[in-house]
Amino acid sequence: MIDHAALETLCRHRFSQLDRQLATLVCGPEREPPDVFAAVALVSNMLQQGHVCLSLPHTRSITVLTTAAAEEIACPPPADWAAALLRHDKYVGRPGTYRPLILDENNRLYLHRYWYYEDRFRQWLSQRVAAPAFDIDPVALRTALDRYFPEPTASEPDWQRVAAATAVMRTLCIISGGPGTGKTTTVARILALLIENSGDEPLRIAVAAQTGKAAGRIQETLAAAREILKLPAPVAAALPESAHTIHRLLGYVPNRRKPRFHRDNPLPFDVIVIDEASMLDLSLTARLIDAVPDAARVILLGDKDQLASVQPGSVFGDICNVRKINTFTREHHAVLSAATGVTLPEAASAEAGDDRIRDCIVSLSRNYRFAGSAGIYRISSALASGDIETSINTLTCGLDDVEWLRLPKSANLRTALTASISSGFSACGDGATADEIFAEFQRFRVLCALRKGPYGSVAINRIVEDILAAAGVIDHRNPWYECRPVMITENDYGMQLFNGDVGVAMRTAAGQPLQVVFPTAAGGYRRLAPPRLPAHETCFAMTVHKSQGSEFDDVLLVLPDRPNQVLTRELLYTGITRARRRVTLMTSESIFLDAARNRVVRYSGMQTTA
């Protein structure tokens, strides 16, 4: 077991202050028993890395970076480790007990709160999957689908049509797809179908996303759908006009831990749509499902290949990645075929078993934004499928929409970035209107893998400011200057500003004080004095994690000059797919290949959910 000497080494060189404080809260300052103290600190350490639990079978040793060299502290065999922990039954219990640590039957060790969150979500998911399908006339549904999803000319099945039928028939529908596959357009058509069939009672619909940027994008899609789909006036009027962040939807208020809507006061909606669900962490997911009424339909939209939340959990990926997508049980396969007229692959009807959640998941594969020959489509598809050779070949073969720039030394980075920055932010200057400024920031953005270091977003933001100041575009001698873009980095429920919201500093008229302008859900702007803002940072450049939920015409993706655990296939995929028109990667071939081979692994118990 872990003795006092090993524990001292871990506390000095591996555990953070937060890890140690949490373990001290459980075990006391004497750090007794050391096995339990180390276990609490390790679970805390795993949570900070995005894992929900500590998997004893996958933890054979603990790497410690001392001042001299890396050291490996061996862990006991999983069965011995589990038995030793369970002997301390004051601290460690099995599921269903109330102890600081919960050890499940698969030797996964949780803090009680996260075991509860996961268990609650597992139960909710099982209930949704087992719920009987709505009594829908398949002939009427097929007629309605024909209006919104005309028979495609492509040889592949129309998965948008299948997703719509699934959303109409079931209380849970999970739609996965990359950028350009039409997720939000599909959900607009789904909502129109549901509104048409709602009868005399108006359908109460809520649309939300993890960030304000993502909420704004799906709101724009719904607004465009009214025109593009040529909906009947009553249907168009019933489509929701606004989308919210999930925090706003749940009604979080300052100084209150519990939101307005929860299990005892559920949300007053019949249909709840969550966009960018791949960004959901486990804690927020648990709060969301607690507030969902039992009878409400839930539609989750996301991209299973995208980066997960920075916070613990990978809910969307856990659900989607362990199952053969677009493979349905025999029963649902027959119903879908009759209702949609789509010829589903034969393999779908052969895969049945007891895994009923497959009937709720549909993956959209056809890309409507990029041609199959487009570099962005080819490289992102290769990364998603793990085809490393094709991804590097696409990067280096000189396609029009994918450019590879060799990473310079940090001392030469400003010179290497000057042309891109001068071109990308040329309209950011005195006299530009709010509409012009925000349009400019949608055209171009610098994305970084890291926040700190010479190639991180903090350093590159300073370089961007220097380049634009030298060109006379901005005057950054004062920290608050005209056209400074800022991103909120923490939620402020009182100000109704949330992590990821972006504003721009500008003057409403000459001689007026500088204010920070934020877009509103209604299409206008709100203006705030800089001292009123919660924590924020400049965002000419931003990390790939912070860019989720956003899209830009052109993206410059900068990777660091050495390997880092943050560099993964999912990060490359997410960064590249933020670009609508063109992406430039500033990297070395070796770093790109290391990242493409490195997959995100997050330990949880959700991957075994039936």
N, C-alpha and C positions, 0 to 999 in steps of 0.2 A: 504494500500500500504506500501512499505518499507520506513520507515522514517529515519531521520538522525541518531537516536540512533542505530537502527538496522544496518544501513549501516556502522556505526563506528565499531560495533562488528564484522561484516563480514570482513571489511578491516583489522582489527587487527588479526583475528583468522582463517579466511577461505581463503581469496583471496591472491594469490601470488603477488610478485612484478610485474610480467608480467601482471597479471589481472588488477592490479591497474593502471599501466602505460597506458595500452590500453584504459581503461575507462577514464582516465584523458585526453588522446589524443582526445577522442570524446567529452567529457563534460566539460573539463577544470579543473583547480585545485580547483575550488569551489565545485566540485562534484554536480553540479546542472544540471538538476533535479535529485534527489537521486534515483528515480525509474529507470531512464535510466542508470545512473552510475552503479547501482547494476546489471541491466540486461546485460550490456556490460561485466562487470567483471564475471558474472555467465556464459555467453556464452563462454568467454575465458577459464574459469575454466573447463567447459565441454569439450572444445577442447583438453585441456591437458590430459583429461581422455580418449580420443579416440572418443568421440561423435562428430557428425557433427553439432549438434544444441542443443538448450535447449528446451525440450518438456514441455510446461507449464502444460498440463494435468497430467504429471507424476512427477511434482515437487510440492508436497503439502507442504513441509517444507525443510529447509536447516539446515543440521547438522553443528554445530560449536563446535570445541573442544577447550574450554577455559582452562586456567590453573587450574581451580577448577573442572570442569566436562563438560560433553557433554551437549550442549544446542541446542534446536530446535527453529528456527525462522520460524514462520508460513508464508506461502505464500498465496496471495489472491486466490479465486476461479479462474480457468483458464479464464473464460469469462470476469470477472472483471479485471483481470490482463492484458489481451489482450486489452480491451477497454482503460485502463489507459495508456498503452504504445502507442497506436495509437493516443492518444490525443497529444503526443509529435511528431508531424509529421515532425519536423525538423530532427529528429533522427531515427524514426521508420517508415517504409513504407511497403506496400504490394508488392508481387512479380511483377516485371516489373518496379518498381521505383528504383531510385538510392539513397539509404539512407544507413547510417552505419549499421543499423539493418533491417532485413527483417522478417516480421511475416506472415507465410502462412495461408491458410484457415483451417489448422488443428492445429493452435496455436503452431507451431514450430517456434522458434526464432533463426535466423541465423545471423552471420556476413555476410555482403553482398558477400564477396569473396567466402565463402563456399556455400551460396545459389546459386551463379552463377555456381560454379563447379558442384554441384548436378543437377541443371537444365540443364546444358550443357550435362552431361552424360545421364540424363533421355531422352532428345531429341534424342541423338545419339542412345541410346538403342532402342527407339521406331522406329526410321528409319530403323535400322538393322532388327528388328523383322518383320516390315511390308514389307521389300524388297521381291520381288518375288523370288522364288527359281530358281536356275540355270536350264537351259533346259538340263537335263541329261536323256539319254536313260536308263530306269530302267533295261532292259535286259543286256546292256553292263556293267552297274555298278555292277549288281549282278555277272556277270562273272568275273569282276576284283576283287570284294570282295572275291570270292571263292579262288582266288590265294593267297590272303594275310591273310584271316581269314577262314581257313578250318572249316567245320561244327564241333562244339564242341560235346564232349560226355556228357557234363553236362546237367542236366535237365533244368537249368535256361537259359533265353535268353542270347545270346552273345552280351552284351552291347558294347563291343569294336567294333563289326561289325556295330551296330546301330550308334555309335558315328562317325565312319568313313563315313557312308552314309550321316549323317547329315552335317558333315564338307564339303563333296563334293557338297551337294545340296544347302547349305545356306551360306550367307555372314558372319554369326556369329555362332560359335559352342562353347559351354561351357561344358567342360568335368571335372567332379568332381570324385575324388576317393582317397582312402587312399593309403599309401605306399604299394607297392606290387601288386596293381591292374592293372598295365601296362599302365599308362597314357602316359609316354614318348615313350614306344614301340608302342602304338597305333598311336601316332602322327607321328612317323617315317613311319609307313605304310600308313597313310593318305597322307603324303607328296609324297610318292612314287606313290600313286594313282593319285594325282593331276599332278605330273610330266608326268606320262604316257599319260594323257589326255590333255596335254597343247598344243599339235599341234606343229607347226614349231617354234613358239615363245618360247624362253627359259623362264621358270617360275622364277620370282625373289622372293626369299624366305628370310625372316628374322626371326631369332629365338632369343629370349631374355628372361631374367628373372630379378627379382628384385635385386638379389645379384650375385656377381661373383662366389660364390660357386654353386649356383643353375644353373647358366649359364654353368659352367664347367661340371656339371652332365648331363645336357641334351645334351651337345656337345659330351660327351663320349657315350651316348646312340645312338646318330645318327651315330657315327663312328662304333659302334658295329653292328648297323642294316645293314650296307653295307655287312657285312660278314654273319650274322645270316640269313637274309632274302634272301640271294643269288640273289640280284637284278641284272637285266640286266645292263651292263656296262654304257650305257647312263643315266639310272636312277640313279645309284649309284654316277656317276660323278656330277649329278645335285643336289644331296642332299647338303644342306649347310654344310660346313666344320667347321664353327665356330658359337658360340653363344655369345651374348653380354649382358651386363647389360642394363636395360632400359635407364639409363642415357647416356650410350655410344651410344645406338641406336638413341636416340633423338639428340645427338650431343651437349650435354652441354659443355661449355667452360668456363675458368676462367673469372670472373668479368663481365659475361653477364647473365642477368636474363632470357632472352629468349633463348631457345635452337636453334640449327641450323634448325631443322625440326619443322614445326608448321602448322597452318591452311593455310597460304599463301605459304608455301613451304613444301608440304607433303612428307612423306617418299616414296622412289622410289621402292616400293615392291608390288607384287601381293598377297602374302600370308604373314601374320604376326602371329607368334606363340609366346604366352607369357606363360612361365612356372612359377609355384609357384604364380599364380595370386591371391591366397588367401592372399598374403602379400601386395597386392596393397592398398595404401591409396588413398583417394579421390583426393587430389591435383595432385599426379603423374598420376592417371588415367585420369584426365581431360586434362593434357598436352599430354598424349599418344594418346587419341582419337582425339585430335585436329590435330595430325600429320598423322592420318591414311587416306589414299586415300579412296574416296567413293566406288570405285570398288574393293577394296582389301578384300580378305577373312581374317577374324580374328578368331583365335582359342585360347581360354583361358583354361589353365590347372591349376587345383588347388584341394584343399581338403576343402570342406565346413565346416568340423568339426575342422579344425586347428585354432590356434590363428590367429587373424587378425593383421594388421600392428600396430606398436606402434603409428604411426601418426593417425590423425582423419580419420575415415571412415572404413567401413568393406564391401567393394564393392562386393567382390565375395560371401561372406556369405549372404549379403542382397539379392542378386539375387537368390541364390539357396535355402536358408532356409525357404522361405515363400511359396514355391510351392511344390506340390507333385511330387517328382522327377520321371523321366521315365514315365510320364503321358502326352500323346500328344493329340492335337486336332484331331478330326475325320479325317480331310483332311490329316494331316501329318502322322497320324497313317496308313492310307491306302497306302500312297506313300512309307513309310518306309517298310511296310510289303512286298510290291511288289518288292522293290529294294534290300532288304536284305534276304528275305526268312525266317526271324525270326518271330516266333509266339509270338507276343506281348501280355501281359496280357489283358484280356477282359476289365479290369477297365480303361485301357489307352484310349480306344476308347469311353468310356462313359463320360469322363471328357473333355469337349470341352470349351464352353464359349468363352469369348473374350480374354482370357489370352494367347496370342500367343507366349510369350517368352518361354513357356514350350516346344515348338517345337525346341528350340535351346539348351536345356540342357539335357545332358545324364550323369548319374551317373554309374560308374563302381563298381560293388560289389564283383565280384569273385577275391579272393586273390591268386596270383600265387607264392608268396614268402613263406607264412606260411600255414601249414596244419590247418584245422579247429580246431584241438586239441591243437595247439600251444598257449602258454600262452600270448604272445604278441598280437596275433590276437584276442584271447578271451577277454582280458582286454580292448584293444582299441575299439573293436566292442561294448562291453558293455557300455563303456563311451560314445561313439558316439550316442548310442540309449537311453542313460539315465538310463540304468539298473544298478543302484548303487549296489544292492545286489550281482549280478554276478561279478561286478568289484572287490569288496572287497574279495569275496570268491576266485576269481582267484589269487589275490595278495597273499593270505595267505595259499593256499592249497599245496604249495611246488612243483610247476612245474619246469622242467629243465631250461626253458629259462626266468623265472620270479622269482627273489629272493627278499624277503622282509627282510631288516635289520632294527631293531628298532633304532630310532634316539637317539644318546647319548647326554649327556649334552655337551655344547660347550667346556668345559674344557677337555673333553675326545675325542673330535672329531679327533684330529691328530692320536691318537692310533687306533680309529675305521677305519680310512681311510688308514692306512699304507699298509696293504696287497693289497688292490685294486690298490693303486697308484703305488706301487713298481712293481706289475705285469703289469699294464696297460701302463706304460711309461718306461719299462725296456730298450728299444733300444735307448732311447734318451741320447746319450753321445758323447764324442769326437770321431771323426773318422767316424761317420755315414754319409752316402751320403744324398743328398737332397731327392732322391727317397725313401730311407729307412726311413728318418724322416717323410716325408709326408704320407707314407704308415702307419707308426706307429700312427700318429695322426688321421688317418681314422679308426683305429682299436678300439680305446678307447677314451672316453671323459667323463668328469664330467659335468653334467648339474645342474644348480641351479634355483630355482624359483625366487630368489631375487638377486640383485646385491650387496646390502649393508647388514650389520648385520653379526652376527657370523656364519650364515649358507649361507651367500651370496657369490657370485663368487669372489669378491675381497678378502675376508678373506680366502676362500678355496684355491685360487691361492697361497697365502702366505704359507698355510699349505703344499700344494703340493711341492712348492719349498724347504721348510724345509725337507720334507721327502726324496726328491730326492737328496738333498745336503748331508744329513746324510748317504745315501746309496752310495755316491760317483758318482752319475750319472751326476750331474751338480755342478758348483761352482758359486753360486749366490751372492758372496760378492760384485761383480760389478753389477749394474743394467742391463748392457748388457752382457749376458753370452752365451756360446755355447749352442745351442738347445733351446733357449727361444722362445716360440711361441707367436706371437702377432696378435691381430685383429685390423684392422683399424676401428675407430669409427666415422669418419666423411668423407664426400666426398671431394676429392681433384682432381678437373678436370685437373689441370696442371700436376700433377704427375700420372694421370690416376689410382688412387687408390680410392676405394669406400668403404663405410660403410659395414663391414662384410668380406672384403678380409683378408685372413690369410697368414702370412709369418713366417719364422723361421730364427733366427739369427744363422749364421754359418760362418766358414772360408773356402775359396776355397782351401787353402793350408796352411801347417804349417807356422806360423810366419806372415801370411797375416792378415790385419785388418778384424775385424768382419763386415759382411754385412748381411742384411736381404733379404732372398730369397723368392720370390713370384712366384707361378706357372703362366704360361702364357696360353692364349687361344690356342696357337699353339702346346702346349705340352711341351715347354721348361720352362726356368726360367729366371726371371729378378732379378738383384741384386742391392740393394740400401744401401747407408750408413745410419746408424740409425738416424743421425740428419736430414735427408731429409724427414723422415716420417711425415705425418700429425698425428693428435691425434690418440692414440692407447692404447691398454692395453694387459697385459699378458692373455693368454687364454688356460692354461691347463684345467681350469674350465670356463664355460661360461653360461650365462643365457639361459633359454629355448627360449626366444624371439630371441636371437642372433643365436640360433642353427637352426632356420628355413632355409630350403634350403639345410641342411646338413644331412647326415646319417653316422652312425658309426656301426661297428660290435657289440661292447659292450658299454652300457651306464650305468653310475651310476647317478641316479637322486636324488638330495638331496633337501628335503623340510624343511622349518623352523619349529621351535618348538611351534609356536603360529599362530592363524588365521591371514590372511592378505587378503585384497581385490584382490591381484594379484593371489591368489590361486583359480583356477577355473577348471572346467571340461575340458575346451579347453586346458589349460596349461598342465594338466596331460596327455591328449591325445597326444598333440604335443611332449612332452618330451619322452613318452613311444615309440611313433612311429618313433623317431630318431634312434632306435636300429634295426639293421638288424638281429642280432643273439641272443642277450641276454640283458635283462635290469634288473638292481638292483635298488630298491627303498629304500632309507634311510628315513624313516618317521615313525610317529606314526599313529595308526589306526584312531584316532579321527581327525587328520589333513587331512589324505587322504579322509575320508568321508566328511568333511566340504568342501574340494576342489571339490569333485565329485558332490556335491549338488549345488555348486555355478556356475551359468552360466554367461558367458559374455553377457552383454546387452549394445548395442551401439545404441543411438538414431540417426535416420536419416529419410529422407523422401523417401528413395529408396525402403523401404519395401512395399510401396503401388504402385510401378511402375507396370503398366499393361504390 
